[in-house]
Amino acid sequence: MKAKSKFIIGDIQGCYKEFKNLIKLIDPNKENKFFCVGDLVNRGPESEKVLDYVLENNIQSVLGNHDLHLMAILIGAKKHNKKKDTMIKILNKNKAVEIIDYFSCFPFAKIISTNNKKTLVTHAGVLPSWTLEDTLNANEELTDSLKRDPEGFFSTMYSDRSKAISKSTNKKNRRRYLINVFTRMRFLSSNNKLDLQTKIKKSGSKKFQPWFSYEHKCLNDVENIVFGHWAALNGVTNHNNIKGIDLGCVWGGSLAAININDKSIITVDSQK
């Protein structure tokens, strides 16, 4: 494996052993750089160990819905559900301020450049109608809002807002929609309405198609789009320039990393 490659790692979700094994494969000599696609924590068995490694080694990522969920719990905007969440050991660490400060610096969309080619990374996806400039503006809109008023951001975050809306109409609902696009989107209509209920490979409605099946303006400005979030796909998009890398490690699948130099995929099997 060539030195100084750049990798994007799929949804870790607390699968610490697989995460460490994957790092050994993609970066045995600590020469390569890697970035994460979000959902670092929750559902898996060792979220607290993943979090400690991320903080201690300055690991960078885009924000996923489970990362936002952790932040909302830590800030007091959401009650911890002991039956659904596996983050009790994180909450017991008394690192709320450190975690919120660190995660608040993560973007919702990130451009990674290598060999004069750009790859766009986001947790769930981007709207087909967005140019790269639109995408980065939407990202900035959210990150600015998060940093300016984190309590307000998280107290109004939880919503199934599925219709696009302008800032001038309703800033709160606009923010909710953008969060859902970047961190929860799977199926999309031709007029950018989200189906936030369906999590399998196919929608029950012909109105909704996988977001990556449309023609994307963003691909005029970037070589590839890499996303996670949708484990049911097992990475299959049938699109050469839009790559899914959530292979469902937390569900007994694999943890994956894509080498954005050549689009090769490296995986380690779940130890569940």
Secondary structure in CASP SS format (residue, H / E / C, confidence):
PFRMAT SS
TARGET T0000
AUTHOR 0000-0000-0000
METHOD secondary structure of the structure
MODEL  1
M C 1.00
K C 1.00
A C 1.00
K C 1.00
S C 1.00
K E 1.00
F E 1.00
I E 1.00
I E 1.00
G C 1.00
D C 1.00
I C 1.00
Q C 1.00
G C 1.00
C C 1.00
Y H 1.00
K H 1.00
E H 1.00
F H 1.00
K H 1.00
N H 1.00
L H 1.00
I H 1.00
K H 1.00
L H 1.00
I H 1.00
D C 1.00
P C 1.00
N C 1.00
K C 1.00
E C 1.00
N C 1.00
K E 1.00
F E 1.00
F E 1.00
C E 1.00
V C 1.00
G C 1.00
D C 1.00
L C 1.00
V C 1.00
N C 1.00
R C 1.00
G C 1.00
P C 1.00
E C 1.00
S H 1.00
E H 1.00
K H 1.00
V H 1.00
L H 1.00
D H 1.00
Y H 1.00
V H 1.00
L H 1.00
E H 1.00
N C 1.00
N C 1.00
I C 1.00
Q C 1.00
S E 1.00
V C 1.00
L C 1.00
G C 1.00
N H 1.00
H H 1.00
D H 1.00
L H 1.00
H H 1.00
L H 1.00
M H 1.00
A H 1.00
I H 1.00
L H 1.00
I H 1.00
G C 1.00
A C 1.00
K C 1.00
K C 1.00
H C 1.00
N C 1.00
K C 1.00
K C 1.00
K C 1.00
D C 1.00
T C 1.00
M C 1.00
I H 1.00
K H 1.00
I H 1.00
L H 1.00
N C 1.00
K C 1.00
N C 1.00
K C 1.00
A H 1.00
V H 1.00
E H 1.00
I H 1.00
I H 1.00
D H 1.00
Y H 1.00
F H 1.00
S C 1.00
C C 1.00
F C 1.00
P C 1.00
F C 1.00
A E 1.00
K E 1.00
I E 1.00
I E 1.00
S E 1.00
T E 1.00
N C 1.00
N C 1.00
K E 1.00
K E 1.00
T E 1.00
L E 1.00
V E 1.00
T E 1.00
H C 1.00
A C 1.00
G C 1.00
V C 1.00
L C 1.00
P C 1.00
S C 1.00
W C 1.00
T C 1.00
L H 1.00
E H 1.00
D H 1.00
T H 1.00
L H 1.00
N H 1.00
A H 1.00
N H 1.00
E H 1.00
E H 1.00
L H 1.00
T H 1.00
D H 1.00
S H 1.00
L H 1.00
K H 1.00
R H 1.00
D C 1.00
P H 1.00
E H 1.00
G H 1.00
F H 1.00
F H 1.00
S H 1.00
T C 1.00
M C 1.00
Y C 1.00
S C 1.00
D C 1.00
R C 1.00
S C 1.00
K C 1.00
A C 1.00
I C 1.00
S C 1.00
K C 1.00
S C 1.00
T C 1.00
N C 1.00
K H 1.00
K H 1.00
N H 1.00
R H 1.00
R H 1.00
R H 1.00
Y H 1.00
L H 1.00
I H 1.00
N H 1.00
V H 1.00
F H 1.00
T H 1.00
R C 1.00
M C 1.00
R C 1.00
F E 1.00
L E 1.00
S C 1.00
S C 1.00
N C 1.00
N C 1.00
K C 1.00
L E 1.00
D E 1.00
L C 1.00
Q C 1.00
T C 1.00
K C 1.00
I C 1.00
K C 1.00
K C 1.00
S C 1.00
G C 1.00
S C 1.00
K C 1.00
K C 1.00
F C 1.00
Q E 1.00
P E 1.00
W H 1.00
F H 1.00
S H 1.00
Y C 1.00
E C 1.00
H C 1.00
K H 1.00
C H 1.00
L H 1.00
N H 1.00
D C 1.00
V C 1.00
E C 1.00
N E 1.00
I E 1.00
V E 1.00
F E 1.00
G C 1.00
H C 1.00
W C 1.00
A H 1.00
A H 1.00
L H 1.00
N C 1.00
G C 1.00
V C 1.00
T C 1.00
N C 1.00
H C 1.00
N C 1.00
N C 1.00
I E 1.00
K E 1.00
G E 1.00
I C 1.00
D C 1.00
L C 1.00
G E 1.00
C H 1.00
V H 1.00
W H 1.00
G C 1.00
G C 1.00
S E 1.00
L E 1.00
A E 1.00
A E 1.00
I E 1.00
N E 1.00
I C 1.00
N C 1.00
D C 1.00
K C 1.00
S E 1.00
I E 1.00
I E 1.00
T E 1.00
V E 1.00
D E 1.00
S C 1.00
Q C 1.00
K C 1.00
END
